[in-house]
Amino acid sequence: SPGITLIEGSTLDAGLMEELVAQHQTIVHFASIVGVEKTISEPVITVENLEGTLNITRHLTSSHNVLFSSSADVYGVHSHIHDGPMGEDDLQVFEHSAINRWVYPKVKSLEENLVANSPASSAIVRVFNSYGPGMDFPHGKRVVPQFIDRLRHNQPLQISGNGRQLRSLCYYEDTVRGCLEALEHVSSGANGSVLTVNIGSDHAVEVVEIAQELVRHAVDLGLVSNPPPLEFGARLYSQDFDDSWSRTPDLGRAKAVLGFSPRVGLDDGLRRTLLYYREAFGPAAGSYTAANLQPEPVVRAL
């Protein structure tokens, strides 16, 4: 687009960040390491995210408006001590420091603090399980891209534990709209205002149900010819950690302050996502035979 100038650089470049912050009134900060395995295996690089955010926040003024993307991960294993959705003012609960899984959300939480304590007007959005076409392509890092990647290559869908942990998936169009509504809100308010808000869907489903619905749509759309098996208790990462926690947002603040509610239902969103892959790449090569199928599949309607 002729209206966009692309600058290839990094938030770790302090000089570049000082220059760009001075040139722009509105800053959208989505720069981050991505993927659970990468954050586990490279904790030092993950901590360097903090340096990048420092390079931005130290130059902010009261005339700046900032949108910062945080993560639902900052709540940690919240569901183990709280029975209900995660609210923005709830406690953040992590395992001990030898578990690298929690380096990323600890850093995100500190970045939130840097943004909130800057002179700028800021919207801190905690994104819950956004998904959609092309995400993490070509190597899936998060739950829906991982499942789709394995569907496309006719591999079993790998599930951590028994798959009963809850996730709330939000189609990317709703995620983007929620972020823009948050930025618009703080941009139109008083200087120095801070909004921390969950953006996602409050419709929680079990991970095994997500896998089953993807398989059902993939077969229906002809992306695969036969349902692949589900592999429970899979070792997905290089370090073990507690993956039995659930993640569902309390959207009360998003609804009250922004008027935000997700518009794309899970069934529609998953189907749109798989349609993209079918149109872009065609059916998966090869197929499963009846002997490969899960002996007692659990099929539950969402």
N, C-alpha and C positions, 0 to 999 in steps of 0.2 A: 504494500500500500504506500502511495506517495506521502501519506500523512504520518508515517511511522519512520523514525530513525533508529536503526539497529546499531548498538554499540556492544561489541563482544568484550566482556570483561568479567570481573569477579568482585563480590562484596569484600573480599579479602584485600583488594587494592585500595588502600586508604586514600591515596591521592585522587583516584577516580571517583570514589564515593563522595569526597568533599566537594569536588567539582560538580557532580550531578545533583547533589542535594541543594547546592547553592542556585542551580539553574532551574529547579522545578519546585512548584508549590505543593503539588500532590505526589505522594510516593506510595507505590504499591509494592510491598516487600514480601515476595513469595520465594525468595532464594533459600534453598535448603538442600541438604543431602536427603536422598529418598530411598526408601526400602528398608524393611526390618533387618534383613540379613546384612546389608551394607553397614547399618548403624551398629550392629552387634560385632561384626568382624573388624570395623574400623572406628573404634570409639574416639581416638584422638582427632581424626578428621571431623567426626560428629561434633565434638566440643568446639572445633574451630568455627562452627556456625555462629557461636557467640561473638567471636572477633568480628565477623562480617556485620553483625547487627550493631556492635559498638561503633564501627566505622560509619554507620548511617546515623545513629541516634546522637552521637556527640556533636553533630552539625545541625541538628534540627532547631527550629525557632518557633515562636508562637504563631507565625504566619503559615506554618506547614500543616498539611492534612496527611495522615498516614493510615494506610490499611496494611495490617500485618496478619499473615496467615499462621495461626498456631494450629494445634491438633487436639483431637479428642484424647490422644495419648497422655496428655498432662494429668488426667484423672487417675491414671495408673490402674491398680487393682481395686479401685473404688467400690466395685460391686460386691467385694468380699466382706465389706463392713457396712455398706448402705444398701438397703433393699428398695431400689427405685431408680428413676432416671438421674442423670448427672446434671446438677445445677452449677452455674458459673461460680458461685461462692462456696461450693463444697470443698472438703479436704482433698488434697492430692496425696495418693497412697502408693508407695513404691516398695519393691523388694530391696534387699541389701545391695550395696554398691558393687559386689562381685558379679552381679547379673547385668551384663551389658545392655540387655533389652531396654533398660530404663534410662540409659544415658541420653538418648534423643529427647524424651519428654522432659527430663530435668533441664536440659539446655533450652528447650522451647519455653518452659516456664520462666527461666531467667531472662530470655529474650522478651517475653511479655512484660516483665518488670521494667526492663530498659525502655521499652516503647511507652509504657504507661507513665513513667516518671520523666519523660522528656517534655519539653515545653509545647510540643505539637499537639494538635487535636488528633486523637487516634482511635481507630476501630480495630480491636483485636478479635479476630474470628477464629473460633475453635471448630475446625472442619471435621465432621463425622463421616467417614467411609464414603467419600465421593467416588463415583464410578462412571464409566461411559466409553464410547468408541475411542480406540487408539491409546488408551491409558497404559503407561508402562511398556508400550510396544518397542521392541519385539520380545522382551523378556519380562513376564509378569512379576511384579514385586508385591502386590497387594492382593487381597482375597479374590475379587472378581477377575482381575487380569490373570492371576495364577490359574484359576479354574479354566478360563477361556484358552489360555496358552496350551494347557494340557488337552482340552477338547480338540483344538486344531491339530494337535500332533498325535491324536488317538492314544493318549496315555490315561491311566487311572487318575481320578480326581483325588488329590491328597488332602486329608482333613486332620487337623490336630486334635488329639484326644477323641472323645465320642461325638464331637460336633454339636453339642447342645449349648455351647456358649452363644450369647445373643449379639447380633450386630444390627445396626440401623443404616441401611444403604440409601444414599441420596444421589439421584441422577445429576450429572455435572451441570446441566442447565439451571437446576434449582440452586446448586452450590454457588455458581457464578452470580446469579440474581441476588442471592442473600448477601454475598460479599459486597456487591455494588450498592445495595440498599443500606448496608452498614456504613460504607464510605460516605454516601450521600447524607446520611443522618449526622455524622460528626462534622462534615464539611459545612453544613448549614447551621450548626450550633455555635455555642460560645467558644472562644479560643481556649485551648487547653483541656477541652472536654475529653473524657475517656469512656469508651464503650467496650466491654468484653462480652461477647455473645456467642452462643452455640449456633452453628449453621449445619443443618442436616435434616434427617427424617426421624420422627418419633415412632415410626412403625418398626418394631423390633422383630427379627426372625432368627431362628437358629442357623448356624453356619451350614449344617447338613441340609436344611431346607433351601438355602441359597444354591447349593450344589445340585440338588434335585430339580429345582426350577430351571436352572441353566441347562441341564441335561434334557429336560422335557422340551424346552424351546429349541434347543439345538437339533433334536431329532425331528421336531415338527417343521423346522425351517430347512431341513435337508443339509445342515452343516455337518452332521454325522449320521451314519446309516443305522447304527445300533447304539444303545446307551452304554457308555463306558462304566466300569465298576468304580465304586467309591472305596478308597483306601483309608481306613480309620487308624488313629494312633501313629500317623506318619511323622517322621522326624524331618521337619521343614527347615530347620536352622542349625547353624554350627554350634550353638550353645543352647542348652535346655533352659526353659523358663516357664513360669506359670502362665499357661495360655487358656485357662478355664474361665477367666473373668469375662463379664458381659459389658457391653458398651451401648448405651441408649441415652440420647440427650433430652434434657428438659428444655423445651422450646418456648417456655412461658415468656421469657424476656424478649426473644426474637419476635414473637407474635405481638406482645404488648408495645414494644418500642418501635419495631420496624414494620409490623403488619406482615411478617414473613410466615409462610407455610409452604411446604413442598407441593408442587403441582403434578409431578410425574410419578405415578405409582410404580411399585417395584416390578410388577408383572410387565407393564408397558416399557419400563426402562431397560430391563434385561433383554426383552425382545428387540428393542431398537439397537441395543449394543451388539447383539448377535447378528442382526441383519447387516450391520456395517461390515462385519468380518466375512459374512457370506458373499456380499457384493464385492468386497475388495479382494478376497483370496479364493472364493469358491469353496466347495465341500472339502472336508478333511480327507487326506489320503488314507486308504485302507479302512478297515472296519473291525468291529468286534464280532465274535461268534457267540452263540448262546452259552457256550461253555465258559466264556469270560465274564459273564454277568454276575453281579452281586447276588448271592444265593437268596437272601431275604431282603430285598430293597424296601426301604422305608419311604413311602410316598405320602406326603401330607400336603394338603392344599394351603396356600398362604391366605 
